[in-house]
Amino acid sequence: MSLIEPCTPIFFHQSAHVRAIQSRIDEIRKEIRREMKRPAPDVFRLSQLKRKKLHLKDKVRRLINAQIARAGGPKRPGSRVQKNGLQK
């Protein structure tokens, strides 16, 4: 499950780094699901996995925002970029 919508024009060119991080996020999601299916899930491990996933998602968001800024950023003065990469 990708954080970036494939039809968003500004993101057609994703860096290999962003794709690698997204791949790792998907792996962590699978690990979380496997852990949750266990009869007695390890809550400490789940916490670690969720924290790591959140850290990676934040990293992807920062990389995407940097990509937007390099591409010229939001078009209107004072506009902000939302979490999904679209202008507000």
C-alpha positions as CSV (number, residue, x, y, z in Angstrom):
1,M,0.0,0.0,0.0
2,S,1.7,3.2,-1.2
3,L,1.6,6.5,0.6
4,I,1.7,8.3,-2.8
5,E,-1.3,8.3,-5.1
6,P,-0.1,7.0,-8.5
7,C,-2.2,9.5,-10.4
8,T,-0.8,12.6,-8.6
9,P,1.2,14.3,-11.5
10,I,4.0,15.8,-9.3
11,F,4.9,12.3,-8.1
12,F,5.3,10.4,-11.3
13,H,9.1,10.4,-10.8
14,Q,9.6,8.9,-7.4
15,S,13.2,8.4,-6.2
16,A,14.5,4.9,-5.6
17,H,15.0,6.0,-2.0
18,V,11.3,6.8,-1.5
19,R,10.3,3.5,-3.2
20,A,12.7,1.5,-0.9
21,I,11.2,3.2,2.2
22,Q,7.7,2.5,1.0
23,S,8.7,-1.2,0.5
24,R,10.0,-1.3,4.0
25,I,6.7,0.2,5.3
26,D,4.8,-2.6,3.6
27,E,7.0,-5.2,5.1
28,I,6.4,-3.7,8.6
29,R,2.7,-3.7,8.0
30,K,2.9,-7.4,7.2
31,E,4.9,-8.0,10.3
32,I,2.3,-6.2,12.4
33,R,-0.5,-8.3,10.9
34,R,1.4,-11.5,11.6
35,E,2.1,-10.4,15.2
36,M,-1.6,-9.5,15.7
37,K,-2.7,-13.0,14.5
38,R,-0.6,-14.7,17.2
39,P,-2.6,-16.1,20.1
40,A,-0.7,-13.8,22.5
41,P,0.7,-10.9,20.5
42,D,3.9,-9.3,21.9
43,V,2.7,-5.7,22.7
44,F,6.2,-4.5,23.1
45,R,7.2,-5.7,19.6
46,L,3.9,-4.3,18.2
47,S,4.8,-0.9,19.7
48,Q,8.3,-1.0,18.2
49,L,7.0,-2.0,14.8
50,K,4.3,0.7,14.8
51,R,6.8,3.3,15.9
52,K,9.2,2.3,13.2
53,K,6.4,2.4,10.6
54,L,5.4,5.9,11.7
55,H,9.0,7.1,11.6
56,L,9.4,5.8,8.0
57,K,6.1,7.4,6.9
58,D,7.3,10.7,8.3
59,K,10.5,10.3,6.5
60,V,8.7,9.7,3.2
61,R,6.5,12.7,3.8
62,R,9.6,14.9,4.4
63,L,11.2,13.6,1.2
64,I,8.0,14.3,-0.8
65,N,7.7,17.8,0.7
66,A,11.4,18.4,-0.3
67,Q,10.5,17.1,-3.8
68,I,7.6,19.5,-4.0
69,A,9.7,22.4,-2.9
70,R,12.4,21.6,-5.5
71,A,9.6,21.5,-8.2
72,G,8.5,25.0,-7.3
73,G,6.3,24.4,-4.3
74,P,2.7,25.5,-3.9
75,K,1.6,28.0,-6.6
76,R,-0.3,30.4,-4.4
77,P,1.6,32.6,-1.9
78,G,0.9,31.4,1.7
79,S,-0.7,28.1,0.6
80,R,0.4,25.0,2.5
81,V,0.9,21.5,1.3
82,Q,-1.4,19.0,2.9
83,K,-0.3,15.5,4.0
84,N,-1.5,14.0,0.7
85,G,0.8,16.4,-1.3
86,L,-2.0,18.6,-2.7
87,Q,-2.4,22.3,-2.2
88,K,-4.7,23.6,0.4
